[in-house]
Amino acid sequence: MVLLAIVGAVALARRGPRRRGRAEDVAVAGDARVADLEREARRAEEAGEHRTAVVLWFRAGTRRLRDARRVRAAETATPSEVARAAEDHRVAVLAVDHDRAAYGPGPVGPDASRGAREGWAVVLREPRAERPGTDDRSSATGGGT
């Protein structure tokens, strides 16, 4: 039994420290300020690391929503849980984009990181938006019923 523990410890030591991406390094720091996340997202975007930028923009946007008390979701909430808690279709779209960038096999380009940055700017600047077509009080022309 002791020999088995020693062999396991040696095997783990040989593997070395687990490598993490820049987005994960920033996210792991639970006390990272929103400005730090946004700064890292901009750097990633400028460096062409669009996958990382999309993930960081989502984390920063989520934190800003929490700070403004516009969403009640745990710090560990998944993007889809944040979208449900926000009750805003724009956040749902950003959550899908996040998951596509974070977990999808396809390439993530500048349109994705720009979309995340600009999408969060709109969400944070404007009040919650209903899903298009679900608000009975207005029509496509903007008039009431």
C-alpha positions, 0 to 999 in steps of 0.5 A, spaced: 500 500 500 505 504 501 509 502 495 502 504 491 502 511 494 509 512 492 509 510 485 502 514 484 506 520 487 512 520 483 507 519 477 504 525 479 510 529 480 513 527 473 507 530 470 509 537 472 504 542 474 497 542 469 498 548 464 492 553 464 490 558 459 490 565 460 482 565 461 482 560 466 488 563 470 484 570 470 478 566 472 481 562 478 483 569 481 476 569 485 478 576 487 480 579 480 476 585 479 472 587 473 476 592 470 482 586 470 478 581 466 476 587 461 483 589 461 485 581 459 479 581 454 482 587 450 489 584 451 487 577 448 482 580 443 488 585 440 493 579 440 488 575 436 486 570 442 479 571 440 477 564 444 480 567 450 477 574 449 470 571 449 470 567 455 473 573 459 468 578 456 462 573 459 466 573 466 466 581 466 459 582 464 456 577 468 460 580 474 458 587 472 450 584 472 451 581 479 454 588 482 449 592 479 444 587 482 441 585 475 442 578 476 442 573 482 447 567 480 452 564 484 459 566 482 460 559 480 454 559 475 454 556 468 453 561 462 446 558 461 444 559 469 446 566 468 442 567 462 436 564 465 437 568 472 438 575 467 431 573 464 434 577 458 435 574 451 441 578 449 445 575 455 442 568 453 445 569 446 452 571 449 452 565 453 451 561 447 457 564 444 461 563 450 459 556 450 461 555 443 468 559 444 469 555 450 468 548 448 466 548 441 471 545 436 471 550 431 475 557 430 473 563 434 475 569 430 475 577 431 467 577 429 466 573 435 470 577 440 468 584 438 461 581 438 462 579 445 465 586 447 459 590 444 454 585 446 456 586 453 456 593 452 449 594 450 446 589 455 450 593 461 448 600 458 440 598 457 435 595 461 433 588 460 430 586 454 424 581 452 425 576 447 423 579 441 416 578 439 414 576 447 412 583 449 404 584 447 404 591 449 408 593 442 408 592 435 414 592 430 412 599 428 413 601 436 406 602 437 402 600 443 396 595 442 
